[in-house]
Amino acid sequence: MKIKERKRDGVAILEMSGKLMGGPDAEAFDETIKTLIHEGCHNVIVSMERVKWVNSTGLGILISGYTTLKKSGGELKLLKVSDRIENIFIVSKLYTVFESFQDEAEAVQSFS
């Protein structure tokens, strides 16, 4: 998995690519979230457009990021989740936890 970071209107956008399956990915994602919070950025959008697969550990990574940001007064939202991965969110009932968007501008505006 790769993480590419950029900011738009004070919101961090993390573009993920590959498979979200734990291991070193968990540490990289966790460090990225903690660095953003340390820099004062508490609102994060995770773009899932290029994520091919998520397993249960990958879901745990997202939940951990969500919880860490919530504790700091921020939020984590998802962008461009594929149908295949969205089905995993539906089966696991995580669609009730994560706010998800198909349009980046709309996702960024949702923080205001």
Backbone bond lengths (Angstrom), bond angles and torsions (degrees), N, CA, C in turn:
res aa  C-N    CA-C-N  psi(-1)  N-CA   C-N-CA  omega(-1)  CA-C   N-CA-C  phi
1 M - - - 1.441 - - 1.523 109.49 -
2 K 1.323 115.23 141.42 1.460 120.66 175.76 1.522 108.95 -119.70
3 I 1.338 115.61 147.82 1.464 121.50 177.39 1.527 108.00 -123.20
4 K 1.326 115.52 122.89 1.460 120.84 175.16 1.526 106.69 -114.53
5 E 1.315 116.27 128.17 1.469 121.00 -173.50 1.525 110.98 -110.78
6 R 1.325 115.14 137.38 1.462 121.02 171.48 1.524 108.38 -149.30
7 K 1.333 116.69 167.84 1.463 119.89 -179.94 1.522 109.84 -124.12
8 R 1.320 114.93 146.81 1.462 121.90 176.82 1.527 107.74 -141.99
9 D 1.318 116.05 117.62 1.471 122.08 179.57 1.530 112.37 52.32
10 G 1.332 116.79 41.14 1.459 121.52 176.80 1.524 114.80 80.97
11 V 1.326 116.66 2.46 1.465 121.50 178.86 1.529 108.09 -106.73
12 A 1.329 116.45 131.30 1.473 120.31 177.33 1.526 108.42 -81.15
13 I 1.324 115.40 133.53 1.458 121.15 175.87 1.523 107.09 -115.82
14 L 1.326 114.82 118.70 1.460 120.79 178.87 1.523 107.87 -103.35
15 E 1.318 115.65 112.44 1.458 120.30 179.02 1.524 107.81 -91.42
16 M 1.320 115.34 111.65 1.450 121.46 -178.50 1.526 108.75 -95.54
17 S 1.327 116.07 147.27 1.460 119.36 175.38 1.515 109.55 -145.87
18 G 1.323 115.49 148.94 1.460 120.84 -179.13 1.511 111.29 99.85
19 K 1.331 115.83 -144.67 1.461 122.04 -179.78 1.520 109.09 -111.66
20 L 1.321 116.48 133.61 1.460 122.61 179.85 1.527 106.95 -99.11
21 M 1.356 114.99 97.23 1.463 118.82 -170.42 1.527 114.95 -135.46
22 G 1.290 119.71 14.44 1.458 119.74 175.87 1.515 113.70 92.90
23 G 1.334 115.71 -159.74 1.461 120.76 -177.30 1.515 110.85 67.19
24 P 1.341 117.15 -133.42 1.466 120.04 -179.74 1.528 111.89 -63.26
25 D 1.348 117.14 -23.88 1.468 120.74 178.46 1.526 111.04 -60.68
26 A 1.338 115.61 -39.73 1.464 120.52 -178.99 1.520 110.42 -61.85
27 E 1.318 116.22 -45.04 1.468 120.51 -179.61 1.521 111.00 -65.14
28 A 1.327 117.17 -43.12 1.468 121.17 -178.82 1.524 110.54 -63.22
29 F 1.326 116.77 -44.30 1.465 120.80 -179.37 1.527 110.30 -65.63
30 D 1.334 116.41 -45.10 1.462 122.10 -179.90 1.532 110.91 -60.34
31 E 1.331 116.62 -45.03 1.471 120.74 179.01 1.531 111.12 -63.66
32 T 1.327 116.31 -40.23 1.464 120.24 178.74 1.527 110.58 -61.16
33 I 1.334 117.09 -45.96 1.471 121.62 179.52 1.529 110.37 -62.03
34 K 1.333 116.45 -46.74 1.474 120.06 -178.97 1.521 111.62 -63.69
35 T 1.321 117.66 -37.93 1.469 121.48 177.39 1.521 110.23 -64.25
36 L 1.319 117.08 -43.82 1.473 120.56 179.08 1.531 110.92 -60.70
37 I 1.326 116.70 -44.66 1.470 120.58 178.92 1.527 109.96 -61.87
38 H 1.334 116.04 -44.03 1.470 120.88 178.66 1.526 111.07 -59.62
39 E 1.336 116.68 -34.69 1.469 121.71 179.11 1.531 112.15 -80.57
40 G 1.335 116.63 -2.70 1.459 120.51 178.09 1.519 114.26 92.71
41 C 1.308 117.67 8.75 1.465 121.39 179.04 1.530 108.35 -99.91
42 H 1.333 116.19 111.15 1.461 120.89 -174.08 1.528 113.28 -109.48
43 N 1.320 117.56 -4.39 1.461 120.76 179.66 1.523 109.33 -113.64
44 V 1.333 114.99 123.85 1.464 120.64 -172.98 1.526 110.36 -131.41
45 I 1.317 114.96 137.18 1.456 122.12 171.61 1.522 106.78 -112.18
46 V 1.323 116.38 129.23 1.460 121.08 175.90 1.523 107.44 -103.60
47 S 1.330 115.44 111.81 1.461 120.32 177.30 1.519 108.84 -82.06
48 M 1.331 115.21 121.22 1.470 121.43 -176.56 1.526 111.48 -103.88
49 E 1.324 116.55 11.34 1.461 121.48 -174.21 1.530 112.96 -55.45
50 R 1.335 116.97 -38.20 1.470 120.42 -176.65 1.532 113.03 -103.92
51 V 1.337 116.60 12.83 1.464 120.26 177.02 1.521 108.20 -85.80
52 K 1.330 115.56 122.86 1.464 121.09 -175.99 1.523 112.76 -86.44
53 W 1.340 117.21 -31.17 1.453 120.31 -175.77 1.521 110.50 -157.22
54 V 1.323 116.48 147.00 1.462 122.97 174.51 1.522 107.46 -131.46
55 N 1.329 116.80 128.88 1.469 119.04 174.03 1.535 108.57 -103.66
56 S 1.320 117.05 -173.72 1.471 119.99 -176.30 1.529 111.76 -62.95
57 T 1.326 117.11 -35.34 1.464 119.87 177.17 1.526 110.25 -66.92
58 G 1.327 116.45 -38.21 1.461 121.10 176.44 1.518 111.64 -62.07
59 L 1.331 116.67 -40.20 1.465 120.47 176.02 1.528 109.59 -62.23
60 G 1.337 115.72 -40.40 1.464 120.49 177.67 1.522 112.24 -60.67
61 I 1.321 116.59 -36.99 1.471 121.63 177.86 1.532 109.38 -61.40
62 L 1.333 116.30 -46.83 1.470 120.49 179.91 1.534 111.36 -64.62
63 I 1.336 116.32 -41.25 1.466 120.50 179.30 1.525 110.34 -63.82
64 S 1.323 116.79 -41.38 1.463 121.23 178.23 1.532 110.99 -60.73
65 G 1.337 116.70 -44.90 1.462 120.64 177.55 1.515 111.60 -62.45
66 Y 1.326 115.72 -41.92 1.469 122.09 178.84 1.534 109.83 -59.38
67 T 1.330 116.24 -48.25 1.469 122.07 -178.30 1.526 111.26 -64.41
68 T 1.326 116.66 -45.02 1.470 121.24 179.80 1.524 110.62 -59.69
69 L 1.334 116.87 -44.42 1.470 120.34 179.95 1.525 111.62 -68.17
70 K 1.323 117.47 -40.09 1.475 121.41 178.22 1.527 110.52 -58.67
71 K 1.340 116.22 -43.90 1.468 121.09 -179.46 1.525 111.38 -63.47
72 S 1.332 116.62 -26.80 1.469 120.01 -179.04 1.530 111.06 -92.52
73 G 1.336 116.79 5.44 1.463 120.69 178.96 1.517 113.19 89.19
74 G 1.314 117.47 12.05 1.462 120.99 -178.51 1.512 112.95 -112.29
75 E 1.328 114.18 -166.28 1.464 120.15 -179.31 1.516 110.47 -144.99
76 L 1.331 115.58 154.17 1.453 122.62 172.95 1.525 107.14 -121.44
77 K 1.334 115.67 126.99 1.463 120.99 179.17 1.520 108.55 -126.50
78 L 1.321 116.09 158.19 1.459 121.47 -177.03 1.520 111.13 -107.42
79 L 1.328 114.75 150.71 1.463 121.55 -179.09 1.521 109.60 -131.85
80 K 1.316 116.10 136.02 1.466 123.71 173.25 1.526 113.73 52.04
81 V 1.325 114.70 55.77 1.460 120.98 176.23 1.532 107.66 -78.75
82 S 1.321 117.15 129.57 1.473 120.62 -179.86 1.529 110.14 -68.83
83 D 1.317 116.70 159.45 1.466 121.27 178.21 1.523 111.12 -57.84
84 R 1.316 115.78 -41.35 1.464 121.31 -178.83 1.531 111.08 -59.65
85 I 1.326 116.51 -46.55 1.469 120.65 -179.11 1.530 110.17 -75.77
86 E 1.324 117.12 -33.74 1.467 119.90 177.80 1.535 110.59 -60.01
87 N 1.324 116.65 -36.26 1.470 120.27 177.23 1.525 111.33 -60.78
88 I 1.333 116.66 -35.68 1.468 120.62 176.87 1.530 109.74 -64.94
89 F 1.339 116.56 -40.38 1.470 120.96 178.29 1.530 110.60 -65.72
90 I 1.323 117.18 -35.82 1.467 120.78 179.57 1.530 110.32 -69.27
91 V 1.331 116.84 -48.21 1.466 121.10 -179.26 1.534 110.90 -61.53
92 S 1.326 116.82 -39.14 1.466 120.92 -178.22 1.528 112.42 -85.35
93 K 1.323 116.71 -1.79 1.472 124.09 -178.50 1.538 112.92 66.52
94 L 1.329 117.44 11.95 1.465 120.28 -179.74 1.526 112.25 -74.11
95 Y 1.336 117.52 -12.44 1.461 119.69 175.36 1.535 110.42 -62.70
96 T 1.343 117.27 -19.46 1.463 120.52 177.45 1.526 111.63 -81.27
97 V 1.323 116.88 -13.81 1.472 121.92 -178.47 1.524 110.81 -96.83
98 F 1.329 115.99 -49.01 1.462 120.69 -174.32 1.523 111.79 -92.10
99 E 1.325 115.29 130.29 1.459 120.11 171.09 1.525 106.54 -81.11
100 S 1.319 116.79 133.78 1.462 120.75 -174.44 1.524 110.72 -128.19
101 F 1.331 115.52 141.95 1.462 122.03 -177.71 1.519 110.35 -132.31
102 Q 1.327 116.68 155.07 1.464 121.96 173.21 1.526 110.66 -103.13
103 D 1.339 117.03 -18.10 1.462 122.00 -177.21 1.530 109.95 -113.10
104 E 1.339 116.40 124.96 1.477 119.94 -176.25 1.511 112.63 -63.23
105 A 1.330 117.54 -44.26 1.469 120.64 -178.83 1.524 110.80 -60.56
106 E 1.317 116.28 -41.23 1.457 121.65 178.47 1.530 111.00 -63.57
107 A 1.339 115.98 -40.98 1.465 121.26 178.96 1.531 110.62 -63.38
108 V 1.324 116.65 -45.10 1.482 121.37 179.23 1.523 109.96 -62.42
109 Q 1.332 117.42 -44.81 1.470 121.72 -179.35 1.527 112.27 -64.37
110 S 1.330 117.27 -27.21 1.459 120.12 -177.41 1.529 113.22 -64.35
111 F 1.325 117.21 -14.58 1.466 120.62 178.87 1.522 112.63 -82.11
112 S 1.364 117.19 -16.47 1.473 117.31 -177.11 1.489 113.53 -85.60
